[in-house]
Each structure stands twice: as C-alpha cells, then as structure tokens.
Amino acid sequence: MYFLFEELETRSPLPLLSIVDATAEVILEAGMDTVGLLGTRFTMEKPFYVEGLKKHGIEALVPGEEERAMIDRVVFEELARGLLLPGSRTGYLEVIDGLVGRGAQGVVLGCTEIPLLVTPEHTGVKLFDSAVIYAEKALQYAIGE
C-alpha cells in the first residue's frame, strides 16, 4: 500500500489518509523538524516513510544496521508474541538515546507493537505513536473536523 499510495490516491473515488502525512502533521505541530524512526526493517529501510516525512520538511534518522536488525527481531520474535522483555526495552531506549544524540528531537514509533514496549513513562523523548496518530486523523475525518 505504501508504495502505491500516491497512485491509489489519484485513482480512488474515496479519500485516502496517509499515515506518514498524518504523522508529519503532528510532528510539525510539536515544532520539530528532525525525528528518529523506529519500525520494522521494511519501515526503516524502504523510502516511503523517510521520503514522505522529507516532503514535509522533516528529516527522519534511522538507526544503524545492527540496531535495525535488533529492533526488527524484537518486533517479530518478541512483541508479536506478547513478550515484553526488559532487556529489549533497554536496547530500544539505547537506540532512542543514540538517535537523540544524532539530532532527533523526537522519535516516531512506526510499528504498532513498539508502543507496547516503549512508552512516554520510559523516556523523556517525545514519542509519536503513528498508529494512534493515524486513528485520530481518521476519526477527525469521519466526524468532519
């Protein structure tokens, strides 16, 4: 869907809402222009999220190769199975700190499972839960706001 979103948007008789655009809107409302991006390898490595945010003037920083592999492994081998391991949380928080060290003002949680492991109570870094942002945007659209 992400790769075809723009084409589908032009062809669809129904309005389509972009999770990337919705997330960008909230990031900009927070006054930020540089964020870290966490998600599956697909989300972090394919251009749809990074380039989509860039269209809004937002730079998205992704973790290094080993960190991306760890994040992806935790999503599929632990979080998807309901396992919330303290060591994995520590690993994610270290990645977040590294992204902040590189200039991220906040971090996009671009995978529905990650907010199960890392929440605002675990870090002082502003977290953008893209699934919640997207759901809120859909609700706003549905009620005509």
C-alpha positions as CSV (number, residue, x, y, z in Angstrom):
1,M,0.0,0.0,0.0
2,Y,2.8,2.4,0.9
3,F,4.5,2.1,-2.5
4,L,1.2,2.6,-4.3
5,F,-0.3,5.2,-2.1
6,E,0.1,8.2,-4.4
7,E,-1.2,6.3,-7.4
8,L,-4.1,4.9,-5.5
9,E,-4.9,8.3,-4.1
10,T,-5.3,9.8,-7.6
11,R,-7.4,6.9,-8.8
12,S,-9.6,6.3,-5.7
13,P,-13.1,7.7,-5.7
14,L,-12.8,7.7,-1.9
15,P,-10.4,9.9,0.1
16,L,-7.3,8.1,1.4
17,L,-5.5,9.1,4.5
18,S,-1.7,8.7,4.7
19,I,-0.2,7.6,7.9
20,V,3.0,9.4,7.0
21,D,1.2,12.7,6.3
22,A,-0.8,12.4,9.5
23,T,2.4,11.7,11.5
24,A,4.2,14.6,9.8
25,E,1.4,17.0,10.7
26,V,1.7,16.1,14.4
27,I,5.5,16.4,14.3
28,L,5.2,19.8,12.8
29,E,2.6,20.9,15.3
30,A,5.2,19.9,18.0
31,G,7.6,22.3,16.4
32,M,10.1,19.6,15.3
33,D,11.9,19.1,12.1
34,T,14.2,16.1,12.9
35,V,12.9,12.8,14.3
36,G,14.2,9.3,14.7
37,L,12.2,6.5,13.0
38,L,11.7,3.0,14.6
39,G,9.8,0.2,13.0
40,T,10.3,-3.0,11.2
41,R,13.3,-3.2,8.8
42,F,10.8,-2.6,6.0
43,T,9.6,0.7,7.6
44,M,13.1,1.9,8.4
45,E,14.8,0.8,5.2
46,K,12.3,1.5,2.4
47,P,11.9,5.1,1.4
48,F,8.2,5.6,1.9
49,Y,8.4,6.9,5.5
50,V,11.7,8.8,5.3
51,E,10.9,10.4,1.9
52,G,7.3,11.0,3.0
53,L,8.4,13.0,6.0
54,K,11.0,14.8,3.9
55,K,8.2,16.2,1.7
56,H,7.0,18.0,4.9
57,G,10.5,19.3,5.7
58,I,11.2,16.7,8.3
59,E,14.4,14.8,8.4
60,A,14.0,11.2,9.6
61,L,17.0,9.5,11.2
62,V,17.2,5.7,11.2
63,P,19.3,3.5,13.4
64,G,22.4,1.8,12.2
65,E,22.3,-1.7,10.6
66,E,22.8,-3.7,13.8
67,E,20.3,-1.6,15.7
68,R,17.7,-2.1,12.8
69,A,18.3,-5.8,13.0
70,M,17.7,-5.9,16.8
71,I,14.6,-3.7,16.5
72,D,13.1,-5.9,13.8
73,R,14.0,-9.1,15.7
74,V,12.3,-7.8,18.8
75,V,9.1,-6.9,16.9
76,F,8.7,-10.2,15.2
77,E,10.2,-12.7,17.8
78,E,9.0,-11.0,21.0
79,L,6.4,-8.2,20.7
80,A,4.3,-10.0,18.1
81,R,4.2,-12.9,20.6
82,G,3.3,-10.8,23.6
83,L,6.7,-10.9,25.1
84,L,7.8,-7.6,26.8
85,L,11.4,-8.2,27.9
86,P,13.2,-5.6,30.0
87,G,16.5,-6.2,28.1
88,S,14.7,-5.4,24.8
89,R,13.3,-2.2,26.3
90,T,16.8,-1.2,27.4
91,G,18.0,-1.9,23.9
92,Y,15.3,0.3,22.3
93,L,16.0,3.1,24.8
94,E,19.6,3.0,23.9
95,V,18.7,3.3,20.3
96,I,16.4,6.2,21.1
97,D,19.2,7.9,23.0
98,G,21.6,7.4,20.1
99,L,19.1,9.0,17.7
100,V,18.7,11.9,20.0
101,G,22.5,12.2,20.1
102,R,22.4,12.4,16.3
103,G,19.9,15.3,16.5
104,A,16.5,13.7,16.7
105,Q,14.0,15.9,18.6
106,G,11.5,13.1,19.0
107,V,11.0,9.5,17.8
108,V,8.3,8.1,15.5
109,L,7.1,4.7,16.6
110,G,6.3,3.4,13.2
111,C,5.1,-0.1,14.1
112,T,2.0,-0.9,16.2
113,E,3.9,-3.3,18.5
114,I,6.7,-0.9,19.6
115,P,4.4,1.2,21.9
116,L,3.8,-2.0,23.9
117,L,7.5,-1.9,24.9
118,V,8.4,1.8,25.0
119,T,6.0,4.4,26.3
120,P,6.5,8.0,27.5
121,E,7.0,6.8,31.0
122,H,10.2,5.1,29.9
123,T,11.9,8.1,28.3
124,G,11.8,11.9,28.3
125,V,12.0,11.9,24.5
126,K,8.8,12.9,22.7
127,L,7.3,9.7,21.1
128,F,5.0,9.8,18.1
129,D,2.8,6.7,18.0
130,S,1.9,6.6,14.3
131,A,-0.9,4.1,14.8
132,V,-2.7,6.3,17.3
133,I,-2.0,9.4,15.2
134,Y,-3.5,7.7,12.2
135,A,-6.5,6.5,14.1
136,E,-7.1,10.0,15.5
137,K,-6.8,11.5,12.0
138,A,-9.3,9.0,10.6
139,L,-11.7,9.9,13.4
140,Q,-11.3,13.6,12.8
141,Y,-12.1,13.0,9.1
142,A,-15.1,10.8,9.9
143,I,-16.7,13.4,12.2
144,G,-15.9,16.2,9.8
145,E,-13.2,18.1,11.6
